[in-house]
Amino acid sequence: MVAPAWAPLVAVEPGAGRSLTTRHSRLAWPLSPDPVVTKYFDAPETPFGPGHRGVDLAAVPGQDVLAADTGVVVFAGLVGGRPVLSVDHDGGLRTTYEPVAPKVAVGEQVYRGQVLGTVLAGHPGCAVAACLHWGVRRGEEYVDPLALTGEVGEYRLKPWGGGR
């Protein structure tokens, strides 16, 4: 049984096996084996404000990029001169991967774990041979992809409206 997009995530203690998080996660990792996060999500405070609208994952050039869930490819092309691939999923989620050499076409149905393309070198700010930038939106709101894998990301508390 697949949990709906709104289902709460299962809490897992640090160091616990990932088999628990994989079974209950909304999204699967887009790289295998599970990658090292080189840069965490940093939500922008305004729609066009600064931030990091996804996570950067350590990879090697030519490594397979996997669909995080079943969906439909809605974009495969250049954005700002960089090759980007986007997939729409149930529950209003859209995952985006870059830089990727696509092996799928717009309109194609893809399945969780299916190869979408391969990682290309050249992601700005990447400190290793290659990084995959993985972003997730729910509607127009960017969300932390790690929260949807069941992993713990870096979190910062923000003031609760009109605070002191």
C-alpha positions as CSV (number, residue, x, y, z in Angstrom):
1,M,0.0,0.0,0.0
2,V,1.4,3.4,-0.9
3,A,1.0,6.2,1.6
4,P,-0.8,9.3,0.4
5,A,1.3,12.5,-0.2
6,W,-0.1,14.0,3.0
7,A,0.8,11.0,5.2
8,P,3.1,11.8,8.2
9,L,6.7,10.6,7.9
10,V,7.9,7.9,10.1
11,A,10.5,9.2,12.6
12,V,13.8,7.3,12.5
13,E,16.7,7.6,14.9
14,P,20.0,8.8,13.5
15,G,22.0,5.8,12.3
16,A,18.9,3.6,11.9
17,G,18.8,1.4,8.8
18,R,17.4,3.1,5.7
19,S,15.1,0.2,4.9
20,L,12.6,1.7,7.3
21,T,12.6,5.1,5.6
22,T,12.5,3.6,2.1
23,R,9.4,1.6,2.9
24,H,7.6,4.6,4.3
25,S,9.0,7.4,2.3
26,R,7.1,9.5,-0.2
27,L,10.1,9.8,-2.5
28,A,13.1,7.5,-3.2
29,W,16.6,8.8,-3.6
30,P,17.5,9.8,-7.2
31,L,20.9,8.2,-7.0
32,S,22.1,4.8,-5.9
33,P,23.7,4.1,-3.6
34,D,22.2,6.7,-1.3
35,P,24.4,9.8,-1.9
36,V,26.2,12.3,0.3
37,V,24.4,15.7,0.6
38,T,26.9,18.4,-0.4
39,K,24.5,21.3,0.0
40,Y,21.2,21.4,1.9
41,F,17.8,23.0,1.2
42,D,17.5,26.6,2.2
43,A,13.9,27.9,1.6
44,P,13.7,31.4,0.2
45,E,11.7,33.8,2.4
46,T,9.9,35.3,-0.7
47,P,9.0,33.6,-4.0
48,F,12.0,35.3,-5.8
49,G,14.3,35.7,-2.9
50,P,17.7,34.0,-2.3
51,G,17.9,30.4,-1.1
52,H,18.7,26.9,-2.3
53,R,15.6,25.4,-3.7
54,G,16.7,21.8,-3.4
55,V,19.7,19.7,-2.3
56,D,23.0,19.0,-4.1
57,L,24.0,15.3,-4.0
58,A,27.5,14.0,-4.7
59,A,27.7,12.0,-7.8
60,V,30.1,10.9,-10.6
61,P,29.8,12.0,-14.2
62,G,27.7,9.5,-16.1
63,Q,26.0,8.1,-13.0
64,D,22.3,7.1,-13.5
65,V,19.6,9.5,-12.3
66,L,16.6,7.6,-11.0
67,A,12.9,8.7,-10.9
68,A,12.1,9.5,-7.3
69,D,8.5,8.2,-7.9
70,T,6.1,7.3,-10.6
71,G,5.1,10.3,-12.8
72,V,5.2,11.9,-16.2
73,V,8.1,13.8,-17.7
74,V,7.0,17.4,-18.2
75,F,10.3,19.1,-19.1
76,A,13.6,18.1,-20.6
77,G,15.7,21.0,-21.8
78,L,17.9,23.9,-20.9
79,V,17.2,26.4,-18.2
80,G,19.7,29.2,-17.9
81,G,22.0,27.1,-20.2
82,R,21.9,24.1,-17.9
83,P,20.2,20.7,-18.8
84,V,17.2,20.2,-16.6
85,L,14.6,17.4,-16.3
86,S,11.3,17.6,-14.4
87,V,8.7,15.0,-13.5
88,D,5.2,15.6,-12.2
89,H,3.9,13.1,-9.6
90,D,0.6,12.4,-7.8
91,G,-0.2,14.8,-5.0
92,G,0.9,17.9,-6.8
93,L,4.6,17.1,-6.5
94,R,7.2,18.0,-9.2
95,T,10.8,16.8,-8.9
96,T,13.6,18.5,-10.9
97,Y,17.0,17.1,-11.6
98,E,20.1,19.0,-13.0
99,P,22.5,18.8,-14.8
100,V,21.2,15.7,-16.5
101,A,21.6,14.2,-20.0
102,P,18.0,12.8,-20.4
103,K,17.2,9.3,-21.6
104,V,13.4,10.0,-21.4
105,A,11.2,12.4,-23.4
106,V,8.5,14.9,-22.4
107,G,5.2,13.1,-22.0
108,E,6.8,9.8,-21.1
109,Q,5.4,7.8,-18.1
110,V,8.2,6.9,-15.7
111,Y,8.3,4.6,-12.7
112,R,9.9,4.9,-9.3
113,G,13.6,3.9,-9.7
114,Q,13.5,4.1,-13.5
115,V,16.6,5.7,-15.1
116,L,15.8,9.2,-16.3
117,G,19.2,10.1,-17.6
118,T,22.8,10.5,-16.4
119,V,24.6,13.1,-14.3
120,L,26.7,15.6,-16.1
121,A,29.7,17.4,-14.6
122,G,29.6,21.2,-14.1
123,H,27.1,22.0,-11.4
124,P,28.1,25.4,-10.0
125,G,29.6,25.2,-6.5
126,C,30.0,21.5,-6.6
127,A,33.1,20.5,-4.6
128,V,33.3,17.0,-6.1
129,A,33.5,15.5,-9.6
130,A,29.8,16.1,-10.1
131,C,26.7,17.0,-8.2
132,L,23.1,16.4,-8.9
133,H,20.8,19.2,-7.9
134,W,17.5,17.7,-6.8
135,G,14.5,20.0,-6.2
136,V,10.9,19.3,-5.2
137,R,7.9,21.6,-5.4
138,R,4.4,21.0,-4.1
139,G,2.4,23.4,-6.3
140,E,4.4,26.6,-6.3
141,E,6.1,26.0,-3.0
142,Y,9.6,24.5,-2.9
143,V,10.0,21.8,-0.2
144,D,13.0,20.0,1.2
145,P,13.5,16.7,-0.7
146,L,15.1,15.1,2.3
147,A,11.9,15.5,4.3
148,L,10.2,13.4,1.7
149,T,12.8,10.6,1.8
150,G,12.4,10.2,5.5
151,E,15.9,11.6,6.0
152,V,16.7,14.4,8.4
153,G,17.9,17.6,6.8
154,E,19.2,20.8,8.3
155,Y,16.5,22.9,9.9
156,R,16.3,26.5,11.1
157,L,13.5,27.9,13.3
158,K,11.8,31.0,12.0
159,P,9.8,33.5,14.1
160,W,6.2,32.6,14.7
161,G,4.3,35.6,13.1
162,G,4.7,39.0,14.7
163,G,7.2,37.6,17.2
164,R,9.5,39.7,19.4
